[in-house]
């Protein structure tokens, strides 16, 4: 997270990013794997805003619990868990 010129917090990802027109759907496979929304993992067409809200939810989960909601030994296992909403519920 960083602060903009108005001291408003912004969530950023220096690993992968892209700019998408508001309301436009894309089919770009990009992002940090642990933060990817199911539609990105499934390589479906998606809008940027809902995918960003998903990533913010993952960030909130990590901030509150200290662990990622979805973890896997490989990217494929991680993606399977994201798709099936397989996260720790303790």
HTML snippet that shows the backbone in 3Dmol.js (N, CA, C, O; Angstrom):
<script src="https://3Dmol.org/build/3Dmol-min.js"></script>
<div id="view" style="width:600px;height:400px;position:relative"></div>
<script>
const pdb = `
ATOM      1  N   UNK A   1       0.848  -1.172   0.000  1.00  0.00           N
ATOM      2  CA  UNK A   1       0.000   0.000   0.000  1.00  0.00           C
ATOM      3  C   UNK A   1       0.894   1.235   0.000  1.00  0.00           C
ATOM      4  O   UNK A   1       1.960   1.255   0.615  1.00  0.00           O
ATOM      5  N   UNK A   2       0.432   2.257  -0.703  1.00  0.00           N
ATOM      6  CA  UNK A   2       1.115   3.544  -0.707  1.00  0.00           C
ATOM      7  C   UNK A   2       0.071   4.635  -0.504  1.00  0.00           C
ATOM      8  O   UNK A   2      -1.131   4.371  -0.541  1.00  0.00           O
ATOM      9  N   UNK A   3       0.535   5.852  -0.292  1.00  0.00           N
ATOM     10  CA  UNK A   3      -0.353   7.006  -0.179  1.00  0.00           C
ATOM     11  C   UNK A   3      -0.182   7.874  -1.409  1.00  0.00           C
ATOM     12  O   UNK A   3       0.941   8.104  -1.858  1.00  0.00           O
ATOM     13  N   UNK A   4      -1.302   8.364  -1.966  1.00  0.00           N
ATOM     14  CA  UNK A   4      -1.197   9.268  -3.109  1.00  0.00           C
ATOM     15  C   UNK A   4      -0.975  10.699  -2.622  1.00  0.00           C
ATOM     16  O   UNK A   4      -0.766  10.925  -1.430  1.00  0.00           O
ATOM     17  N   UNK A   5      -1.017  11.648  -3.526  1.00  0.00           N
ATOM     18  CA  UNK A   5      -0.737  13.048  -3.185  1.00  0.00           C
ATOM     19  C   UNK A   5      -1.738  13.634  -2.187  1.00  0.00           C
ATOM     20  O   UNK A   5      -1.446  14.626  -1.519  1.00  0.00           O
ATOM     21  N   UNK A   6      -2.919  13.015  -2.091  1.00  0.00           N
ATOM     22  CA  UNK A   6      -3.937  13.463  -1.127  1.00  0.00           C
ATOM     23  C   UNK A   6      -3.922  12.642   0.160  1.00  0.00           C
ATOM     24  O   UNK A   6      -4.827  12.743   0.988  1.00  0.00           O
ATOM     25  N   UNK A   7      -2.873  11.823   0.313  1.00  0.00           N
ATOM     26  CA  UNK A   7      -2.717  10.927   1.459  1.00  0.00           C
ATOM     27  C   UNK A   7      -3.800   9.853   1.533  1.00  0.00           C
ATOM     28  O   UNK A   7      -4.100   9.331   2.607  1.00  0.00           O
ATOM     29  N   UNK A   8      -4.386   9.530   0.373  1.00  0.00           N
ATOM     30  CA  UNK A   8      -5.349   8.431   0.292  1.00  0.00           C
ATOM     31  C   UNK A   8      -4.572   7.146   0.034  1.00  0.00           C
ATOM     32  O   UNK A   8      -3.672   7.127  -0.806  1.00  0.00           O
ATOM     33  N   UNK A   9      -4.911   6.064   0.752  1.00  0.00           N
ATOM     34  CA  UNK A   9      -4.181   4.811   0.526  1.00  0.00           C
ATOM     35  C   UNK A   9      -4.537   4.185  -0.814  1.00  0.00           C
ATOM     36  O   UNK A   9      -5.686   4.239  -1.254  1.00  0.00           O
ATOM     37  N   UNK A  10      -3.549   3.598  -1.448  1.00  0.00           N
ATOM     38  CA  UNK A  10      -3.717   2.907  -2.725  1.00  0.00           C
ATOM     39  C   UNK A  10      -3.073   1.533  -2.618  1.00  0.00           C
ATOM     40  O   UNK A  10      -1.958   1.402  -2.113  1.00  0.00           O
ATOM     41  N   UNK A  11      -3.774   0.514  -3.092  1.00  0.00           N
ATOM     42  CA  UNK A  11      -3.231  -0.837  -3.136  1.00  0.00           C
ATOM     43  C   UNK A  11      -2.547  -0.999  -4.483  1.00  0.00           C
ATOM     44  O   UNK A  11      -3.153  -0.752  -5.526  1.00  0.00           O
ATOM     45  N   UNK A  12      -1.286  -1.414  -4.463  1.00  0.00           N
ATOM     46  CA  UNK A  12      -0.532  -1.551  -5.712  1.00  0.00           C
ATOM     47  C   UNK A  12       0.140  -2.910  -5.774  1.00  0.00           C
ATOM     48  O   UNK A  12       0.290  -3.588  -4.758  1.00  0.00           O
ATOM     49  N   UNK A  13       0.538  -3.297  -6.963  1.00  0.00           N
ATOM     50  CA  UNK A  13       1.255  -4.542  -7.194  1.00  0.00           C
ATOM     51  C   UNK A  13       2.325  -4.232  -8.230  1.00  0.00           C
ATOM     52  O   UNK A  13       2.024  -4.026  -9.406  1.00  0.00           O
ATOM     53  N   UNK A  14       3.571  -4.201  -7.787  1.00  0.00           N
ATOM     54  CA  UNK A  14       4.650  -3.887  -8.716  1.00  0.00           C
ATOM     55  C   UNK A  14       5.009  -5.066  -9.620  1.00  0.00           C
ATOM     56  O   UNK A  14       5.715  -4.889 -10.613  1.00  0.00           O
ATOM     57  N   UNK A  15       4.532  -6.265  -9.288  1.00  0.00           N
ATOM     58  CA  UNK A  15       4.864  -7.441 -10.086  1.00  0.00           C
ATOM     59  C   UNK A  15       4.212  -7.418 -11.453  1.00  0.00           C
ATOM     60  O   UNK A  15       4.893  -7.551 -12.470  1.00  0.00           O
ATOM     61  N   UNK A  16       2.912  -7.252 -11.488  1.00  0.00           N
ATOM     62  CA  UNK A  16       2.154  -7.223 -12.736  1.00  0.00           C
ATOM     63  C   UNK A  16       1.065  -6.172 -12.598  1.00  0.00           C
ATOM     64  O   UNK A  16       0.449  -6.047 -11.540  1.00  0.00           O
ATOM     65  N   UNK A  17       0.831  -5.428 -13.650  1.00  0.00           N
ATOM     66  CA  UNK A  17      -0.289  -4.495 -13.641  1.00  0.00           C
ATOM     67  C   UNK A  17      -0.640  -4.128 -15.074  1.00  0.00           C
ATOM     68  O   UNK A  17       0.158  -4.297 -15.997  1.00  0.00           O
ATOM     69  N   UNK A  18      -1.843  -3.627 -15.230  1.00  0.00           N
ATOM     70  CA  UNK A  18      -2.286  -3.150 -16.531  1.00  0.00           C
ATOM     71  C   UNK A  18      -3.407  -2.142 -16.304  1.00  0.00           C
ATOM     72  O   UNK A  18      -4.083  -2.185 -15.276  1.00  0.00           O
ATOM     73  N   UNK A  19      -3.601  -1.264 -17.228  1.00  0.00           N
ATOM     74  CA  UNK A  19      -4.698  -0.288 -17.153  1.00  0.00           C
ATOM     75  C   UNK A  19      -5.816  -0.760 -18.079  1.00  0.00           C
ATOM     76  O   UNK A  19      -5.590  -1.114 -19.236  1.00  0.00           O
ATOM     77  N   UNK A  20      -7.010  -0.753 -17.538  1.00  0.00           N
ATOM     78  CA  UNK A  20      -8.180  -1.195 -18.299  1.00  0.00           C
ATOM     79  C   UNK A  20      -9.232  -0.099 -18.213  1.00  0.00           C
ATOM     80  O   UNK A  20      -9.503   0.423 -17.132  1.00  0.00           O
ATOM     81  N   UNK A  21      -9.828   0.252 -19.361  1.00  0.00           N
ATOM     82  CA  UNK A  21     -10.905   1.232 -19.355  1.00  0.00           C
ATOM     83  C   UNK A  21     -12.034   0.757 -18.458  1.00  0.00           C
ATOM     84  O   UNK A  21     -12.362  -0.430 -18.447  1.00  0.00           O
ATOM     85  N   UNK A  22     -12.629   1.670 -17.709  1.00  0.00           N
ATOM     86  CA  UNK A  22     -13.724   1.330 -16.811  1.00  0.00           C
ATOM     87  C   UNK A  22     -14.855   0.658 -17.597  1.00  0.00           C
ATOM     88  O   UNK A  22     -15.283   1.158 -18.637  1.00  0.00           O
ATOM     89  N   UNK A  23     -15.328  -0.473 -17.086  1.00  0.00           N
ATOM     90  CA  UNK A  23     -16.430  -1.192 -17.707  1.00  0.00           C
ATOM     91  C   UNK A  23     -16.029  -2.121 -18.843  1.00  0.00           C
ATOM     92  O   UNK A  23     -16.839  -2.935 -19.287  1.00  0.00           O
ATOM     93  N   UNK A  24     -14.798  -2.014 -19.319  1.00  0.00           N
ATOM     94  CA  UNK A  24     -14.336  -2.862 -20.432  1.00  0.00           C
ATOM     95  C   UNK A  24     -13.929  -4.232 -19.897  1.00  0.00           C
ATOM     96  O   UNK A  24     -13.335  -4.338 -18.823  1.00  0.00           O
ATOM     97  N   UNK A  25     -14.249  -5.266 -20.648  1.00  0.00           N
ATOM     98  CA  UNK A  25     -13.829  -6.614 -20.280  1.00  0.00           C
ATOM     99  C   UNK A  25     -12.550  -6.974 -21.023  1.00  0.00           C
ATOM    100  O   UNK A  25     -12.339  -6.575 -22.168  1.00  0.00           O
ATOM    101  N   UNK A  26     -11.704  -7.735 -20.343  1.00  0.00           N
ATOM    102  CA  UNK A  26     -10.442  -8.176 -20.938  1.00  0.00           C
ATOM    103  C   UNK A  26     -10.250  -9.656 -20.639  1.00  0.00           C
ATOM    104  O   UNK A  26     -10.978 -10.249 -19.844  1.00  0.00           O
ATOM    105  N   UNK A  27      -9.268 -10.227 -21.285  1.00  0.00           N
ATOM    106  CA  UNK A  27      -8.919 -11.624 -21.051  1.00  0.00           C
ATOM    107  C   UNK A  27      -7.394 -11.701 -20.933  1.00  0.00           C
ATOM    108  O   UNK A  27      -6.726 -12.381 -21.712  1.00  0.00           O
ATOM    109  N   UNK A  28      -6.862 -10.980 -19.932  1.00  0.00           N
ATOM    110  CA  UNK A  28      -5.421 -10.912 -19.710  1.00  0.00           C
ATOM    111  C   UNK A  28      -5.092 -11.734 -18.471  1.00  0.00           C
ATOM    112  O   UNK A  28      -5.670 -11.520 -17.406  1.00  0.00           O
ATOM    113  N   UNK A  29      -4.168 -12.669 -18.614  1.00  0.00           N
ATOM    114  CA  UNK A  29      -3.742 -13.468 -17.468  1.00  0.00           C
ATOM    115  C   UNK A  29      -2.561 -12.760 -16.829  1.00  0.00           C
ATOM    116  O   UNK A  29      -1.410 -12.982 -17.205  1.00  0.00           O
ATOM    117  N   UNK A  30      -2.861 -11.895 -15.846  1.00  0.00           N
ATOM    118  CA  UNK A  30      -1.780 -11.178 -15.174  1.00  0.00           C
ATOM    119  C   UNK A  30      -2.155 -10.931 -13.723  1.00  0.00           C
ATOM    120  O   UNK A  30      -3.332 -10.892 -13.366  1.00  0.00           O
ATOM    121  N   UNK A  31      -1.148 -10.768 -12.909  1.00  0.00           N
ATOM    122  CA  UNK A  31      -1.348 -10.523 -11.497  1.00  0.00           C
ATOM    123  C   UNK A  31      -0.465 -11.423 -10.665  1.00  0.00           C
ATOM    124  O   UNK A  31       0.132 -12.373 -11.173  1.00  0.00           O
ATOM    125  N   UNK A  32      -0.386 -11.123  -9.397  1.00  0.00           N
ATOM    126  CA  UNK A  32       0.340 -11.978  -8.468  1.00  0.00           C
ATOM    127  C   UNK A  32      -0.573 -13.155  -8.138  1.00  0.00           C
ATOM    128  O   UNK A  32      -1.694 -12.943  -7.674  1.00  0.00           O
ATOM    129  N   UNK A  33      -0.123 -14.388  -8.364  1.00  0.00           N
ATOM    130  CA  UNK A  33      -1.012 -15.550  -8.254  1.00  0.00           C
ATOM    131  C   UNK A  33      -1.885 -15.612  -7.003  1.00  0.00           C
ATOM    132  O   UNK A  33      -3.069 -15.929  -7.116  1.00  0.00           O
ATOM    133  N   UNK A  34      -1.357 -15.324  -5.830  1.00  0.00           N
ATOM    134  CA  UNK A  34      -2.147 -15.434  -4.598  1.00  0.00           C
ATOM    135  C   UNK A  34      -3.309 -14.451  -4.543  1.00  0.00           C
ATOM    136  O   UNK A  34      -4.252 -14.654  -3.777  1.00  0.00           O
ATOM    137  N   UNK A  35      -3.258 -13.391  -5.340  1.00  0.00           N
ATOM    138  CA  UNK A  35      -4.290 -12.357  -5.329  1.00  0.00           C
ATOM    139  C   UNK A  35      -5.245 -12.451  -6.510  1.00  0.00           C
ATOM    140  O   UNK A  35      -6.177 -11.653  -6.607  1.00  0.00           O
ATOM    141  N   UNK A  36      -5.034 -13.408  -7.411  1.00  0.00           N
ATOM    142  CA  UNK A  36      -5.853 -13.499  -8.622  1.00  0.00           C
ATOM    143  C   UNK A  36      -7.275 -13.939  -8.314  1.00  0.00           C
ATOM    144  O   UNK A  36      -7.505 -14.843  -7.511  1.00  0.00           O
ATOM    145  N   UNK A  37      -8.218 -13.281  -8.965  1.00  0.00           N
ATOM    146  CA  UNK A  37      -9.634 -13.638  -8.851  1.00  0.00           C
ATOM    147  C   UNK A  37      -9.899 -14.914  -9.656  1.00  0.00           C
ATOM    148  O   UNK A  37      -9.156 -15.222 -10.587  1.00  0.00           O
ATOM    149  N   UNK A  38     -10.957 -15.658  -9.302  1.00  0.00           N
ATOM    150  CA  UNK A  38     -11.266 -16.898 -10.027  1.00  0.00           C
ATOM    151  C   UNK A  38     -11.393 -16.699 -11.536  1.00  0.00           C
ATOM    152  O   UNK A  38     -10.939 -17.548 -12.303  1.00  0.00           O
ATOM    153  N   UNK A  39     -11.999 -15.600 -11.978  1.00  0.00           N
ATOM    154  CA  UNK A  39     -12.177 -15.397 -13.418  1.00  0.00           C
ATOM    155  C   UNK A  39     -10.846 -15.232 -14.139  1.00  0.00           C
ATOM    156  O   UNK A  39     -10.734 -15.596 -15.310  1.00  0.00           O
ATOM    157  N   UNK A  40      -9.836 -14.692 -13.466  1.00  0.00           N
ATOM    158  CA  UNK A  40      -8.511 -14.573 -14.078  1.00  0.00           C
ATOM    159  C   UNK A  40      -7.867 -15.955 -14.157  1.00  0.00           C
ATOM    160  O   UNK A  40      -7.327 -16.340 -15.194  1.00  0.00           O
ATOM    161  N   UNK A  41      -7.930 -16.692 -13.057  1.00  0.00           N
ATOM    162  CA  UNK A  41      -7.369 -18.043 -12.996  1.00  0.00           C
ATOM    163  C   UNK A  41      -8.007 -18.942 -14.051  1.00  0.00           C
ATOM    164  O   UNK A  41      -7.329 -19.779 -14.647  1.00  0.00           O
ATOM    165  N   UNK A  42      -9.302 -18.773 -14.280  1.00  0.00           N
ATOM    166  CA  UNK A  42     -10.031 -19.585 -15.260  1.00  0.00           C
ATOM    167  C   UNK A  42      -9.825 -19.085 -16.690  1.00  0.00           C
ATOM    168  O   UNK A  42     -10.338 -19.683 -17.636  1.00  0.00           O
ATOM    169  N   UNK A  43      -9.083 -18.002 -16.849  1.00  0.00           N
ATOM    170  CA  UNK A  43      -8.781 -17.394 -18.148  1.00  0.00           C
ATOM    171  C   UNK A  43     -10.052 -16.998 -18.889  1.00  0.00           C
ATOM    172  O   UNK A  43     -10.157 -17.145 -20.107  1.00  0.00           O
ATOM    173  N   UNK A  44     -11.029 -16.483 -18.107  1.00  0.00           N
ATOM    174  CA  UNK A  44     -12.276 -15.983 -18.674  1.00  0.00           C
ATOM    175  C   UNK A  44     -12.176 -14.473 -18.862  1.00  0.00           C
ATOM    176  O   UNK A  44     -11.301 -13.821 -18.291  1.00  0.00           O
ATOM    177  N   UNK A  45     -13.063 -13.938 -19.651  1.00  0.00           N
ATOM    178  CA  UNK A  45     -13.153 -12.493 -19.810  1.00  0.00           C
ATOM    179  C   UNK A  45     -13.640 -11.892 -18.493  1.00  0.00           C
ATOM    180  O   UNK A  45     -14.544 -12.435 -17.858  1.00  0.00           O
ATOM    181  N   UNK A  46     -13.042 -10.767 -18.078  1.00  0.00           N
ATOM    182  CA  UNK A  46     -13.410 -10.151 -16.809  1.00  0.00           C
ATOM    183  C   UNK A  46     -13.267  -8.637 -16.872  1.00  0.00           C
ATOM    184  O   UNK A  46     -12.610  -8.094 -17.760  1.00  0.00           O
ATOM    185  N   UNK A  47     -13.896  -7.968 -15.911  1.00  0.00           N
ATOM    186  CA  UNK A  47     -13.741  -6.526 -15.741  1.00  0.00           C
ATOM    187  C   UNK A  47     -12.732  -6.290 -14.629  1.00  0.00           C
ATOM    188  O   UNK A  47     -12.642  -7.083 -13.692  1.00  0.00           O
ATOM    189  N   UNK A  48     -11.987  -5.223 -14.728  1.00  0.00           N
ATOM    190  CA  UNK A  48     -10.925  -4.937 -13.770  1.00  0.00           C
ATOM    191  C   UNK A  48     -11.392  -4.657 -12.355  1.00  0.00           C
ATOM    192  O   UNK A  48     -10.770  -5.104 -11.392  1.00  0.00           O
ATOM    193  N   UNK A  49     -12.499  -3.911 -12.222  1.00  0.00           N
ATOM    194  CA  UNK A  49     -12.930  -3.500 -10.881  1.00  0.00           C
ATOM    195  C   UNK A  49     -13.259  -4.689  -9.975  1.00  0.00           C
ATOM    196  O   UNK A  49     -12.767  -4.724  -8.847  1.00  0.00           O
ATOM    197  N   UNK A  50     -14.060  -5.662 -10.407  1.00  0.00           N
ATOM    198  CA  UNK A  50     -14.339  -6.808  -9.525  1.00  0.00           C
ATOM    199  C   UNK A  50     -13.074  -7.603  -9.176  1.00  0.00           C
ATOM    200  O   UNK A  50     -12.937  -8.090  -8.054  1.00  0.00           O
ATOM    201  N   UNK A  51     -12.164  -7.732 -10.123  1.00  0.00           N
ATOM    202  CA  UNK A  51     -10.904  -8.444  -9.849  1.00  0.00           C
ATOM    203  C   UNK A  51     -10.084  -7.686  -8.807  1.00  0.00           C
ATOM    204  O   UNK A  51      -9.427  -8.299  -7.966  1.00  0.00           O
ATOM    205  N   UNK A  52     -10.121  -6.356  -8.862  1.00  0.00           N
ATOM    206  CA  UNK A  52      -9.417  -5.547  -7.862  1.00  0.00           C
ATOM    207  C   UNK A  52     -10.059  -5.683  -6.485  1.00  0.00           C
ATOM    208  O   UNK A  52      -9.358  -5.709  -5.473  1.00  0.00           O
ATOM    209  N   UNK A  53     -11.383  -5.768  -6.443  1.00  0.00           N
ATOM    210  CA  UNK A  53     -12.077  -5.958  -5.164  1.00  0.00           C
ATOM    211  C   UNK A  53     -11.700  -7.315  -4.577  1.00  0.00           C
ATOM    212  O   UNK A  53     -11.489  -7.429  -3.369  1.00  0.00           O
ATOM    213  N   UNK A  54     -11.612  -8.345  -5.420  1.00  0.00           N
ATOM    214  CA  UNK A  54     -11.168  -9.665  -4.951  1.00  0.00           C
ATOM    215  C   UNK A  54      -9.781  -9.538  -4.307  1.00  0.00           C
ATOM    216  O   UNK A  54      -9.566 -10.018  -3.194  1.00  0.00           O
ATOM    217  N   UNK A  55      -8.844  -8.893  -5.010  1.00  0.00           N
ATOM    218  CA  UNK A  55      -7.481  -8.742  -4.493  1.00  0.00           C
ATOM    219  C   UNK A  55      -7.478  -7.980  -3.173  1.00  0.00           C
ATOM    220  O   UNK A  55      -6.701  -8.303  -2.274  1.00  0.00           O
ATOM    221  N   UNK A  56      -8.337  -6.974  -3.050  1.00  0.00           N
ATOM    222  CA  UNK A  56      -8.445  -6.231  -1.797  1.00  0.00           C
ATOM    223  C   UNK A  56      -8.952  -7.141  -0.676  1.00  0.00           C
ATOM    224  O   UNK A  56      -8.503  -7.027   0.464  1.00  0.00           O
ATOM    225  N   UNK A  57      -9.880  -8.040  -0.994  1.00  0.00           N
ATOM    226  CA  UNK A  57     -10.361  -9.004  -0.011  1.00  0.00           C
ATOM    227  C   UNK A  57      -9.253  -9.935   0.461  1.00  0.00           C
ATOM    228  O   UNK A  57      -9.157 -10.248   1.648  1.00  0.00           O
ATOM    229  N   UNK A  58      -8.417 -10.374  -0.474  1.00  0.00           N
ATOM    230  CA  UNK A  58      -7.272 -11.221  -0.107  1.00  0.00           C
ATOM    231  C   UNK A  58      -6.335 -10.434   0.809  1.00  0.00           C
ATOM    232  O   UNK A  58      -5.857 -10.960   1.814  1.00  0.00           O
ATOM    233  N   UNK A  59      -6.077  -9.179   0.461  1.00  0.00           N
ATOM    234  CA  UNK A  59      -5.214  -8.341   1.298  1.00  0.00           C
ATOM    235  C   UNK A  59      -5.799  -8.177   2.693  1.00  0.00           C
ATOM    236  O   UNK A  59      -5.060  -8.240   3.676  1.00  0.00           O
ATOM    237  N   UNK A  60      -7.099  -7.970   2.803  1.00  0.00           N
ATOM    238  CA  UNK A  60      -7.748  -7.836   4.111  1.00  0.00           C
ATOM    239  C   UNK A  60      -7.613  -9.133   4.907  1.00  0.00           C
ATOM    240  O   UNK A  60      -7.334  -9.100   6.105  1.00  0.00           O
ATOM    241  N   UNK A  61      -7.809 -10.270   4.247  1.00  0.00           N
ATOM    242  CA  UNK A  61      -7.675 -11.572   4.903  1.00  0.00           C
ATOM    243  C   UNK A  61      -6.266 -11.733   5.468  1.00  0.00           C
ATOM    244  O   UNK A  61      -6.091 -12.122   6.623  1.00  0.00           O
ATOM    245  N   UNK A  62      -5.265 -11.430   4.642  1.00  0.00           N
ATOM    246  CA  UNK A  62      -3.863 -11.549   5.072  1.00  0.00           C
ATOM    247  C   UNK A  62      -3.577 -10.604   6.236  1.00  0.00           C
ATOM    248  O   UNK A  62      -2.898 -10.978   7.193  1.00  0.00           O
ATOM    249  N   UNK A  63      -4.090  -9.393   6.154  1.00  0.00           N
ATOM    250  CA  UNK A  63      -3.865  -8.404   7.208  1.00  0.00           C
ATOM    251  C   UNK A  63      -4.471  -8.855   8.536  1.00  0.00           C
ATOM    252  O   UNK A  63      -3.868  -8.666   9.592  1.00  0.00           O
ATOM    253  N   UNK A  64      -5.654  -9.447   8.480  1.00  0.00           N
ATOM    254  CA  UNK A  64      -6.356  -9.855   9.698  1.00  0.00           C
ATOM    255  C   UNK A  64      -5.883 -11.185  10.273  1.00  0.00           C
ATOM    256  O   UNK A  64      -5.929 -11.381  11.487  1.00  0.00           O
ATOM    257  N   UNK A  65      -5.429 -12.105   9.414  1.00  0.00           N
ATOM    258  CA  UNK A  65      -5.083 -13.449   9.892  1.00  0.00           C
ATOM    259  C   UNK A  65      -3.592 -13.760   9.865  1.00  0.00           C
ATOM    260  O   UNK A  65      -3.124 -14.645  10.581  1.00  0.00           O
ATOM    261  N   UNK A  66      -2.852 -13.033   9.042  1.00  0.00           N
ATOM    262  CA  UNK A  66      -1.417 -13.299   8.914  1.00  0.00           C
ATOM    263  C   UNK A  66      -1.083 -14.420   7.949  1.00  0.00           C
ATOM    264  O   UNK A  66       0.084 -14.789   7.813  1.00  0.00           O
ATOM    265  N   UNK A  67      -2.100 -14.977   7.267  1.00  0.00           N
ATOM    266  CA  UNK A  67      -1.869 -16.028   6.266  1.00  0.00           C
ATOM    267  C   UNK A  67      -2.695 -15.734   5.019  1.00  0.00           C
ATOM    268  O   UNK A  67      -3.690 -15.010   5.075  1.00  0.00           O
ATOM    269  N   UNK A  68      -2.269 -16.304   3.897  1.00  0.00           N
ATOM    270  CA  UNK A  68      -3.047 -16.163   2.673  1.00  0.00           C
ATOM    271  C   UNK A  68      -4.248 -17.099   2.723  1.00  0.00           C
ATOM    272  O   UNK A  68      -4.145 -18.205   3.253  1.00  0.00           O
ATOM    273  N   UNK A  69      -5.381 -16.674   2.180  1.00  0.00           N
ATOM    274  CA  UNK A  69      -6.553 -17.548   2.195  1.00  0.00           C
ATOM    275  C   UNK A  69      -6.381 -18.776   1.292  1.00  0.00           C
ATOM    276  O   UNK A  69      -6.958 -19.830   1.557  1.00  0.00           O
ATOM    277  N   UNK A  70      -5.601 -18.636   0.246  1.00  0.00           N
ATOM    278  CA  UNK A  70      -5.396 -19.734  -0.702  1.00  0.00           C
ATOM    279  C   UNK A  70      -3.896 -19.974  -0.834  1.00  0.00           C
ATOM    280  O   UNK A  70      -3.133 -19.066  -1.162  1.00  0.00           O
ATOM    281  N   UNK A  71      -3.485 -21.229  -0.569  1.00  0.00           N
ATOM    282  CA  UNK A  71      -2.074 -21.584  -0.681  1.00  0.00           C
ATOM    283  C   UNK A  71      -1.951 -22.920  -1.380  1.00  0.00           C
ATOM    284  O   UNK A  71      -2.812 -23.790  -1.246  1.00  0.00           O
ATOM    285  N   UNK A  72      -0.873 -23.075  -2.128  1.00  0.00           N
ATOM    286  CA  UNK A  72      -0.633 -24.336  -2.809  1.00  0.00           C
ATOM    287  C   UNK A  72       0.853 -24.536  -3.035  1.00  0.00           C
ATOM    288  O   UNK A  72       1.612 -23.570  -3.120  1.00  0.00           O
ATOM    289  N   UNK A  73       1.264 -25.784  -3.131  1.00  0.00           N
ATOM    290  CA  UNK A  73       2.667 -26.109  -3.379  1.00  0.00           C
ATOM    291  C   UNK A  73       3.084 -25.700  -4.796  1.00  0.00           C
ATOM    292  O   UNK A  73       4.260 -25.448  -5.057  1.00  0.00           O
ATOM    293  N   UNK A  74       2.101 -25.637  -5.711  1.00  0.00           N
ATOM    294  CA  UNK A  74       2.347 -25.213  -7.095  1.00  0.00           C
ATOM    295  C   UNK A  74       1.298 -24.173  -7.467  1.00  0.00           C
ATOM    296  O   UNK A  74       0.294 -24.019  -6.772  1.00  0.00           O
ATOM    297  N   UNK A  75       1.530 -23.471  -8.552  1.00  0.00           N
ATOM    298  CA  UNK A  75       0.522 -22.512  -9.021  1.00  0.00           C
ATOM    299  C   UNK A  75      -0.771 -23.233  -9.365  1.00  0.00           C
ATOM    300  O   UNK A  75      -1.855 -22.723  -9.083  1.00  0.00           O
ATOM    301  N   UNK A  76      -0.675 -24.415  -9.972  1.00  0.00           N
ATOM    302  CA  UNK A  76      -1.886 -25.162 -10.347  1.00  0.00           C
ATOM    303  C   UNK A  76      -2.717 -25.519  -9.122  1.00  0.00           C
ATOM    304  O   UNK A  76      -3.943 -25.418  -9.158  1.00  0.00           O
ATOM    305  N   UNK A  77      -2.061 -25.940  -8.030  1.00  0.00           N
ATOM    306  CA  UNK A  77      -2.784 -26.255  -6.797  1.00  0.00           C
ATOM    307  C   UNK A  77      -3.418 -24.996  -6.212  1.00  0.00           C
ATOM    308  O   UNK A  77      -4.552 -25.027  -5.735  1.00  0.00           O
ATOM    309  N   UNK A  78      -2.678 -23.888  -6.253  1.00  0.00           N
ATOM    310  CA  UNK A  78      -3.201 -22.606  -5.785  1.00  0.00           C
ATOM    311  C   UNK A  78      -4.434 -22.217  -6.589  1.00  0.00           C
ATOM    312  O   UNK A  78      -5.444 -21.821  -6.007  1.00  0.00           O
ATOM    313  N   UNK A  79      -4.376 -22.320  -7.903  1.00  0.00           N
ATOM    314  CA  UNK A  79      -5.506 -21.948  -8.760  1.00  0.00           C
ATOM    315  C   UNK A  79      -6.717 -22.835  -8.498  1.00  0.00           C
ATOM    316  O   UNK A  79      -7.850 -22.354  -8.509  1.00  0.00           O
ATOM    317  N   UNK A  80      -6.488 -24.126  -8.262  1.00  0.00           N
ATOM    318  CA  UNK A  80      -7.588 -25.035  -7.946  1.00  0.00           C
ATOM    319  C   UNK A  80      -8.275 -24.598  -6.658  1.00  0.00           C
ATOM    320  O   UNK A  80      -9.502 -24.624  -6.569  1.00  0.00           O
ATOM    321  N   UNK A  81      -7.489 -24.198  -5.660  1.00  0.00           N
ATOM    322  CA  UNK A  81      -8.066 -23.768  -4.387  1.00  0.00           C
ATOM    323  C   UNK A  81      -8.833 -22.456  -4.545  1.00  0.00           C
ATOM    324  O   UNK A  81      -9.892 -22.282  -3.943  1.00  0.00           O
ATOM    325  N   UNK A  82      -8.309 -21.539  -5.345  1.00  0.00           N
ATOM    326  CA  UNK A  82      -9.029 -20.276  -5.607  1.00  0.00           C
ATOM    327  C   UNK A  82     -10.362 -20.592  -6.273  1.00  0.00           C
ATOM    328  O   UNK A  82     -11.392 -20.053  -5.868  1.00  0.00           O
ATOM    329  N   UNK A  83     -10.365 -21.452  -7.283  1.00  0.00           N
ATOM    330  CA  UNK A  83     -11.593 -21.794  -8.008  1.00  0.00           C
ATOM    331  C   UNK A  83     -12.625 -22.478  -7.141  1.00  0.00           C
ATOM    332  O   UNK A  83     -13.824 -22.294  -7.348  1.00  0.00           O
ATOM    333  N   UNK A  84     -12.183 -23.266  -6.172  1.00  0.00           N
ATOM    334  CA  UNK A  84     -13.129 -24.004  -5.333  1.00  0.00           C
ATOM    335  C   UNK A  84     -13.376 -23.326  -3.987  1.00  0.00           C
ATOM    336  O   UNK A  84     -14.058 -23.888  -3.130  1.00  0.00           O
ATOM    337  N   UNK A  85     -12.823 -22.111  -3.790  1.00  0.00           N
ATOM    338  CA  UNK A  85     -12.959 -21.376  -2.523  1.00  0.00           C
ATOM    339  C   UNK A  85     -12.508 -22.244  -1.342  1.00  0.00           C
ATOM    340  O   UNK A  85     -13.145 -22.260  -0.289  1.00  0.00           O
ATOM    341  N   UNK A  86     -11.401 -22.963  -1.537  1.00  0.00           N
ATOM    342  CA  UNK A  86     -10.852 -23.845  -0.511  1.00  0.00           C
ATOM    343  C   UNK A  86      -9.858 -23.045   0.337  1.00  0.00           C
ATOM    344  O   UNK A  86      -8.672 -22.963   0.018  1.00  0.00           O
ATOM    345  N   UNK A  87     -10.373 -22.457   1.429  1.00  0.00           N
ATOM    346  CA  UNK A  87      -9.528 -21.659   2.313  1.00  0.00           C
ATOM    347  C   UNK A  87      -9.752 -22.087   3.763  1.00  0.00           C
ATOM    348  O   UNK A  87     -10.779 -22.687   4.082  1.00  0.00           O
ATOM    349  N   UNK A  88      -8.775 -21.773   4.657  1.00  0.00           N
ATOM    350  CA  UNK A  88      -8.913 -22.188   6.060  1.00  0.00           C
ATOM    351  C   UNK A  88     -10.080 -21.471   6.723  1.00  0.00           C
ATOM    352  O   UNK A  88     -10.235 -20.260   6.567  1.00  0.00           O
ATOM    353  N   UNK A  89     -10.890 -22.200   7.451  1.00  0.00           N
ATOM    354  CA  UNK A  89     -12.073 -21.628   8.089  1.00  0.00           C
ATOM    355  C   UNK A  89     -12.014 -21.714   9.603  1.00  0.00           C
ATOM    356  O   UNK A  89     -13.056 -21.778  10.255  1.00  0.00           O
ATOM    357  N   UNK A  90     -10.843 -21.717  10.163  1.00  0.00           N
ATOM    358  CA  UNK A  90     -10.699 -21.820  11.625  1.00  0.00           C
ATOM    359  C   UNK A  90     -10.697 -20.459  12.265  1.00  0.00           C
ATOM    360  O   UNK A  90     -10.585 -20.351  13.486  1.00  0.00           O
TER     361      UNK A  90
END
`;
const viewer = $3Dmol.createViewer("view");
viewer.addModel(pdb, "pdb");
viewer.setStyle({}, {cartoon: {color: "spectrum"}});
viewer.zoomTo();
viewer.render();
</script>
